[in-house]
Amino acid sequence: MNFANEKNITIFEHPLIQHKITMLRDKATGTNEFRKLIGEIATLEGFIALEDLPMKEIEVETPIEKCMSPVIAGRKLAIVPILRAGLGMVEGILSLVPTAKVGHIGMYRDEETHLPQEYYCKLPNPIDERTIVVVDPMLATGGSAVDAINQIKKYGGKTIKFMCIIAAPEGLEKLHKEHPDVQIYVGHLDRELNENAYICPGLGDAGDRIFGTK
Protein backbone atom coordinates (compact mmCIF):
# COMPACT_ATOMS: atom_id res chain seq x y z
CA MET A 1 0.00 0.00 0.00
CA ASN A 2 1.34 3.43 -0.95
CA PHE A 3 0.61 5.47 2.17
CA ALA A 4 1.94 8.65 0.57
CA ASN A 5 -1.18 8.81 -1.60
CA GLU A 6 -3.58 8.65 1.35
CA LYS A 7 -4.91 12.08 2.34
CA ASN A 8 -5.60 11.10 5.95
CA ILE A 9 -2.07 9.80 6.63
CA THR A 10 0.86 12.11 7.48
CA ILE A 11 4.31 10.53 7.79
CA PHE A 12 6.69 13.15 9.15
CA GLU A 13 10.03 13.88 7.53
CA HIS A 14 11.02 16.83 9.71
CA PRO A 15 14.74 16.65 10.62
CA LEU A 16 14.12 17.34 14.33
CA ILE A 17 11.60 14.51 14.59
CA GLN A 18 13.86 12.07 12.74
CA HIS A 19 16.90 13.04 14.84
CA LYS A 20 15.02 12.50 18.10
CA ILE A 21 13.60 9.17 16.90
CA THR A 22 17.15 7.96 16.20
CA MET A 23 18.06 8.82 19.78
CA LEU A 24 14.98 6.91 20.99
CA ARG A 25 16.05 3.80 19.09
CA ASP A 26 19.48 3.66 20.76
CA LYS A 27 19.37 0.99 23.46
CA ALA A 28 21.89 3.04 25.45
CA THR A 29 19.36 5.90 25.89
CA GLY A 30 18.30 5.88 29.54
CA THR A 31 14.82 6.24 31.02
CA ASN A 32 15.00 9.96 31.79
CA GLU A 33 16.27 10.92 28.34
CA PHE A 34 13.87 8.52 26.62
CA ARG A 35 10.91 10.03 28.47
CA LYS A 36 11.98 13.57 27.54
CA LEU A 37 12.40 12.63 23.88
CA ILE A 38 8.91 11.06 23.74
CA GLY A 39 7.42 14.31 25.04
CA GLU A 40 9.46 16.48 22.66
CA ILE A 41 8.43 14.41 19.63
CA ALA A 42 4.79 14.57 20.72
CA THR A 43 5.04 18.37 20.82
CA LEU A 44 6.60 18.55 17.35
CA GLU A 45 3.99 16.21 15.86
CA GLY A 46 1.17 17.95 17.72
CA PHE A 47 2.14 21.32 16.27
CA ILE A 48 1.26 19.99 12.81
CA ALA A 49 -1.57 17.65 13.81
CA LEU A 50 -3.49 20.50 15.45
CA GLU A 51 -3.11 23.04 12.65
CA ASP A 52 -6.77 22.62 11.63
CA LEU A 53 -8.37 23.29 15.02
CA PRO A 54 -11.50 25.45 14.59
CA MET A 55 -11.04 29.16 15.29
CA LYS A 56 -13.22 32.13 16.17
CA GLU A 57 -12.47 35.82 16.70
CA ILE A 58 -12.88 37.68 19.96
CA GLU A 59 -12.31 41.29 20.90
CA VAL A 60 -9.18 42.06 22.92
CA GLU A 61 -7.68 45.32 24.04
CA THR A 62 -3.97 45.75 23.42
CA PRO A 63 -1.90 48.55 25.00
CA ILE A 64 -2.59 50.45 21.76
CA GLU A 65 -6.22 49.73 20.81
CA LYS A 66 -9.06 47.22 20.65
CA CYS A 67 -9.00 44.59 17.91
CA MET A 68 -10.54 41.30 16.82
CA SER A 69 -8.14 38.39 17.24
CA PRO A 70 -8.46 34.59 16.77
CA VAL A 71 -8.72 31.96 19.51
CA ILE A 72 -9.48 28.22 19.43
CA ALA A 73 -13.24 27.67 19.19
CA GLY A 74 -15.57 25.03 20.59
CA ARG A 75 -15.07 22.52 23.39
CA LYS A 76 -11.59 21.97 24.77
CA LEU A 77 -9.38 19.44 23.00
CA ALA A 78 -9.41 15.87 24.37
CA ILE A 79 -6.15 13.94 24.59
CA VAL A 80 -6.69 10.20 25.02
CA PRO A 81 -3.55 8.12 25.65
CA ILE A 82 -3.69 4.36 25.23
CA LEU A 83 -2.29 3.10 28.53
CA ARG A 84 0.32 2.83 29.49
CA ALA A 85 2.88 3.99 26.94
CA GLY A 86 0.57 6.68 25.56
CA LEU A 87 0.94 8.58 28.84
CA GLY A 88 4.45 9.53 27.75
CA MET A 89 3.06 11.70 24.93
CA VAL A 90 0.42 13.59 26.94
CA GLU A 91 2.62 16.32 28.45
CA GLY A 92 4.10 17.09 25.05
CA ILE A 93 0.66 17.95 23.67
CA LEU A 94 -0.43 19.70 26.86
CA SER A 95 2.54 22.03 26.42
CA LEU A 96 0.77 23.25 23.27
CA VAL A 97 -2.81 23.22 24.63
CA PRO A 98 -2.63 23.37 28.47
CA THR A 99 -6.44 23.55 28.78
CA ALA A 100 -7.02 20.24 27.00
CA LYS A 101 -8.96 17.53 28.82
CA VAL A 102 -7.33 14.11 29.24
CA GLY A 103 -9.12 10.77 29.01
CA HIS A 104 -7.62 7.29 29.31
CA ILE A 105 -8.09 3.96 27.56
CA GLY A 106 -6.41 0.92 29.08
CA MET A 107 -5.32 -1.83 26.69
CA TYR A 108 -2.84 -4.66 27.05
CA ARG A 109 -1.57 -7.15 24.50
CA ASP A 110 -2.20 -10.85 25.09
CA GLU A 111 1.26 -12.41 24.90
CA GLU A 112 -0.05 -15.54 23.12
CA THR A 113 -2.60 -14.15 20.67
CA HIS A 114 -1.03 -10.65 20.35
CA LEU A 115 -4.61 -9.31 20.43
CA PRO A 116 -5.50 -6.21 22.50
CA GLN A 117 -7.55 -6.56 25.67
CA GLU A 118 -9.36 -3.54 27.11
CA TYR A 119 -9.48 -3.00 30.88
CA TYR A 120 -10.33 0.71 31.33
CA CYS A 121 -12.07 3.57 29.50
CA LYS A 122 -12.70 7.08 30.88
CA LEU A 123 -13.39 9.94 28.47
CA PRO A 124 -14.04 13.68 28.92
CA ASN A 125 -17.70 14.62 28.67
CA PRO A 126 -19.23 15.57 26.26
CA ILE A 127 -16.84 13.65 24.02
CA ASP A 128 -18.90 14.17 20.86
CA GLU A 129 -18.21 17.94 20.82
CA ARG A 130 -14.43 17.71 21.08
CA THR A 131 -11.49 17.17 18.76
CA ILE A 132 -9.95 13.96 20.12
CA VAL A 133 -6.26 13.09 19.81
CA VAL A 134 -5.52 9.43 20.56
CA VAL A 135 -1.83 8.87 21.34
CA ASP A 136 0.37 5.79 21.54
CA PRO A 137 4.12 5.77 20.75
CA MET A 138 3.88 2.48 18.85
CA LEU A 139 1.47 1.35 16.13
CA ALA A 140 2.39 -2.31 15.69
CA THR A 141 -0.44 -4.66 14.68
CA GLY A 142 -2.91 -1.79 14.90
CA GLY A 143 -5.24 -3.77 17.13
CA SER A 144 -5.05 -1.52 20.19
CA ALA A 145 -5.51 1.66 18.14
CA VAL A 146 -8.48 0.25 16.24
CA ASP A 147 -10.17 -0.99 19.42
CA ALA A 148 -9.50 2.27 21.29
CA ILE A 149 -11.06 4.30 18.49
CA ASN A 150 -13.98 1.87 18.36
CA GLN A 151 -14.59 2.64 22.04
CA ILE A 152 -14.39 6.39 21.50
CA LYS A 153 -16.86 6.21 18.63
CA LYS A 154 -19.19 4.06 20.73
CA TYR A 155 -19.32 6.90 23.28
CA GLY A 156 -20.04 9.44 20.54
CA GLY A 157 -16.59 10.67 19.48
CA LYS A 158 -16.59 12.03 15.93
CA THR A 159 -13.54 14.18 15.18
CA ILE A 160 -10.63 11.85 15.92
CA LYS A 161 -6.90 12.02 15.23
CA PHE A 162 -4.30 9.34 16.00
CA MET A 163 -0.66 10.16 16.73
CA CYS A 164 2.21 7.70 17.06
CA ILE A 165 5.99 7.88 16.88
CA ILE A 166 6.83 4.53 15.24
CA ALA A 167 4.49 2.51 13.00
CA ALA A 168 4.71 -0.82 11.20
CA PRO A 169 3.17 -0.99 7.71
CA GLU A 170 0.81 -3.74 8.90
CA GLY A 171 -0.59 -1.64 11.72
CA LEU A 172 -0.89 1.52 9.66
CA GLU A 173 -2.77 -0.31 6.92
CA LYS A 174 -5.14 -1.91 9.45
CA LEU A 175 -5.92 1.37 11.20
CA HIS A 176 -6.44 3.19 7.90
CA LYS A 177 -8.74 0.43 6.61
CA GLU A 178 -10.84 0.19 9.79
CA HIS A 179 -11.08 3.96 10.41
CA PRO A 180 -10.62 5.85 7.12
CA ASP A 181 -12.19 8.94 8.71
CA VAL A 182 -9.40 9.26 11.31
CA GLN A 183 -6.41 11.50 10.60
CA ILE A 184 -3.22 9.52 11.30
CA TYR A 185 0.15 11.09 12.14
CA VAL A 186 3.31 8.93 12.11
CA GLY A 187 6.80 9.94 13.22
CA HIS A 188 8.49 7.15 11.23
CA LEU A 189 7.24 4.18 9.21
CA ASP A 190 9.42 1.18 10.02
CA ARG A 191 10.08 -1.95 7.95
CA GLU A 192 7.86 -4.70 9.36
CA LEU A 193 6.61 -6.72 12.32
CA ASN A 194 8.58 -9.76 13.43
CA GLU A 195 7.12 -13.12 14.46
CA ASN A 196 6.42 -11.74 17.95
CA ALA A 197 4.55 -8.73 16.53
CA TYR A 198 7.31 -6.29 17.52
CA ILE A 199 8.17 -3.45 15.15
CA CYS A 200 11.53 -3.82 13.34
CA PRO A 201 13.88 -2.05 13.74
CA GLY A 202 11.65 -0.34 16.30
CA LEU A 203 12.85 0.85 19.69
CA GLY A 204 11.87 -1.96 22.03
CA ASP A 205 8.98 -1.81 24.49
CA ALA A 206 8.06 1.88 24.72
CA GLY A 207 6.21 1.48 28.03
CA ASP A 208 9.13 -0.25 29.71
CA ARG A 209 11.57 2.35 28.43
CA ILE A 210 9.38 5.31 29.46
CA PHE A 211 8.74 4.03 32.97
CA GLY A 212 11.95 2.09 33.62
CA THR A 213 10.26 -1.29 33.98
CA LYS A 214 10.89 -4.67 32.40
C-alpha positions as CSV (number, residue, x, y, z in Angstrom):
1,M,0.0,0.0,0.0
2,N,1.3,3.4,-1.0
3,F,0.6,5.5,2.2
4,A,1.9,8.6,0.6
5,N,-1.2,8.8,-1.6
6,E,-3.6,8.7,1.4
7,K,-4.9,12.1,2.3
8,N,-5.6,11.1,5.9
9,I,-2.1,9.8,6.6
10,T,0.9,12.1,7.5
11,I,4.3,10.5,7.8
12,F,6.7,13.2,9.1
13,E,10.0,13.9,7.5
14,H,11.0,16.8,9.7
15,P,14.7,16.7,10.6
16,L,14.1,17.3,14.3
17,I,11.6,14.5,14.6
18,Q,13.9,12.1,12.7
19,H,16.9,13.0,14.8
20,K,15.0,12.5,18.1
21,I,13.6,9.2,16.9
22,T,17.1,8.0,16.2
23,M,18.1,8.8,19.8
24,L,15.0,6.9,21.0
25,R,16.0,3.8,19.1
26,D,19.5,3.7,20.8
27,K,19.4,1.0,23.5
28,A,21.9,3.0,25.4
29,T,19.4,5.9,25.9
30,G,18.3,5.9,29.5
31,T,14.8,6.2,31.0
32,N,15.0,10.0,31.8
33,E,16.3,10.9,28.3
34,F,13.9,8.5,26.6
35,R,10.9,10.0,28.5
36,K,12.0,13.6,27.5
37,L,12.4,12.6,23.9
38,I,8.9,11.1,23.7
39,G,7.4,14.3,25.0
40,E,9.5,16.5,22.7
41,I,8.4,14.4,19.6
42,A,4.8,14.6,20.7
43,T,5.0,18.4,20.8
44,L,6.6,18.6,17.4
45,E,4.0,16.2,15.9
46,G,1.2,17.9,17.7
47,F,2.1,21.3,16.3
48,I,1.3,20.0,12.8
49,A,-1.6,17.7,13.8
50,L,-3.5,20.5,15.5
51,E,-3.1,23.0,12.7
52,D,-6.8,22.6,11.6
53,L,-8.4,23.3,15.0
54,P,-11.5,25.5,14.6
55,M,-11.0,29.2,15.3
56,K,-13.2,32.1,16.2
57,E,-12.5,35.8,16.7
58,I,-12.9,37.7,20.0
59,E,-12.3,41.3,20.9
60,V,-9.2,42.1,22.9
61,E,-7.7,45.3,24.0
62,T,-4.0,45.7,23.4
63,P,-1.9,48.5,25.0
64,I,-2.6,50.4,21.8
65,E,-6.2,49.7,20.8
66,K,-9.1,47.2,20.7
67,C,-9.0,44.6,17.9
68,M,-10.5,41.3,16.8
69,S,-8.1,38.4,17.2
70,P,-8.5,34.6,16.8
71,V,-8.7,32.0,19.5
72,I,-9.5,28.2,19.4
73,A,-13.2,27.7,19.2
74,G,-15.6,25.0,20.6
75,R,-15.1,22.5,23.4
76,K,-11.6,22.0,24.8
77,L,-9.4,19.4,23.0
78,A,-9.4,15.9,24.4
79,I,-6.1,13.9,24.6
80,V,-6.7,10.2,25.0
81,P,-3.6,8.1,25.6
82,I,-3.7,4.4,25.2
83,L,-2.3,3.1,28.5
84,R,0.3,2.8,29.5
85,A,2.9,4.0,26.9
86,G,0.6,6.7,25.6
87,L,0.9,8.6,28.8
88,G,4.5,9.5,27.7
89,M,3.1,11.7,24.9
90,V,0.4,13.6,26.9
91,E,2.6,16.3,28.5
92,G,4.1,17.1,25.0
93,I,0.7,18.0,23.7
94,L,-0.4,19.7,26.9
95,S,2.5,22.0,26.4
96,L,0.8,23.2,23.3
97,V,-2.8,23.2,24.6
98,P,-2.6,23.4,28.5
99,T,-6.4,23.6,28.8
100,A,-7.0,20.2,27.0
101,K,-9.0,17.5,28.8
102,V,-7.3,14.1,29.2
103,G,-9.1,10.8,29.0
104,H,-7.6,7.3,29.3
105,I,-8.1,4.0,27.6
106,G,-6.4,0.9,29.1
107,M,-5.3,-1.8,26.7
108,Y,-2.8,-4.7,27.0
109,R,-1.6,-7.2,24.5
110,D,-2.2,-10.8,25.1
111,E,1.3,-12.4,24.9
112,E,0.0,-15.5,23.1
113,T,-2.6,-14.2,20.7
114,H,-1.0,-10.7,20.3
115,L,-4.6,-9.3,20.4
116,P,-5.5,-6.2,22.5
117,Q,-7.6,-6.6,25.7
118,E,-9.4,-3.5,27.1
119,Y,-9.5,-3.0,30.9
120,Y,-10.3,0.7,31.3
121,C,-12.1,3.6,29.5
122,K,-12.7,7.1,30.9
123,L,-13.4,9.9,28.5
124,P,-14.0,13.7,28.9
125,N,-17.7,14.6,28.7
126,P,-19.2,15.6,26.3
127,I,-16.8,13.6,24.0
128,D,-18.9,14.2,20.9
129,E,-18.2,17.9,20.8
130,R,-14.4,17.7,21.1
131,T,-11.5,17.2,18.8
132,I,-10.0,14.0,20.1
133,V,-6.3,13.1,19.8
134,V,-5.5,9.4,20.6
135,V,-1.8,8.9,21.3
136,D,0.4,5.8,21.5
137,P,4.1,5.8,20.8
138,M,3.9,2.5,18.8
139,L,1.5,1.4,16.1
140,A,2.4,-2.3,15.7
141,T,-0.4,-4.7,14.7
142,G,-2.9,-1.8,14.9
143,G,-5.2,-3.8,17.1
144,S,-5.0,-1.5,20.2
145,A,-5.5,1.7,18.1
146,V,-8.5,0.2,16.2
147,D,-10.2,-1.0,19.4
148,A,-9.5,2.3,21.3
149,I,-11.1,4.3,18.5
150,N,-14.0,1.9,18.4
151,Q,-14.6,2.6,22.0
152,I,-14.4,6.4,21.5
153,K,-16.9,6.2,18.6
154,K,-19.2,4.1,20.7
155,Y,-19.3,6.9,23.3
156,G,-20.0,9.4,20.5
157,G,-16.6,10.7,19.5
158,K,-16.6,12.0,15.9
159,T,-13.5,14.2,15.2
160,I,-10.6,11.9,15.9
161,K,-6.9,12.0,15.2
162,F,-4.3,9.3,16.0
163,M,-0.7,10.2,16.7
164,C,2.2,7.7,17.1
165,I,6.0,7.9,16.9
166,I,6.8,4.5,15.2
167,A,4.5,2.5,13.0
168,A,4.7,-0.8,11.2
169,P,3.2,-1.0,7.7
170,E,0.8,-3.7,8.9
171,G,-0.6,-1.6,11.7
172,L,-0.9,1.5,9.7
173,E,-2.8,-0.3,6.9
174,K,-5.1,-1.9,9.4
175,L,-5.9,1.4,11.2
176,H,-6.4,3.2,7.9
177,K,-8.7,0.4,6.6
178,E,-10.8,0.2,9.8
179,H,-11.1,4.0,10.4
180,P,-10.6,5.8,7.1
181,D,-12.2,8.9,8.7
182,V,-9.4,9.3,11.3
183,Q,-6.4,11.5,10.6
184,I,-3.2,9.5,11.3
185,Y,0.2,11.1,12.1
186,V,3.3,8.9,12.1
187,G,6.8,9.9,13.2
188,H,8.5,7.1,11.2
189,L,7.2,4.2,9.2
190,D,9.4,1.2,10.0
191,R,10.1,-2.0,7.9
192,E,7.9,-4.7,9.4
193,L,6.6,-6.7,12.3
194,N,8.6,-9.8,13.4
195,E,7.1,-13.1,14.5
196,N,6.4,-11.7,17.9
197,A,4.5,-8.7,16.5
198,Y,7.3,-6.3,17.5
199,I,8.2,-3.4,15.2
200,C,11.5,-3.8,13.3
201,P,13.9,-2.1,13.7
202,G,11.7,-0.3,16.3
203,L,12.8,0.9,19.7
204,G,11.9,-2.0,22.0
205,D,9.0,-1.8,24.5
206,A,8.1,1.9,24.7
207,G,6.2,1.5,28.0
208,D,9.1,-0.3,29.7
209,R,11.6,2.4,28.4
210,I,9.4,5.3,29.5
211,F,8.7,4.0,33.0
212,G,12.0,2.1,33.6
213,T,10.3,-1.3,34.0
214,K,10.9,-4.7,32.4
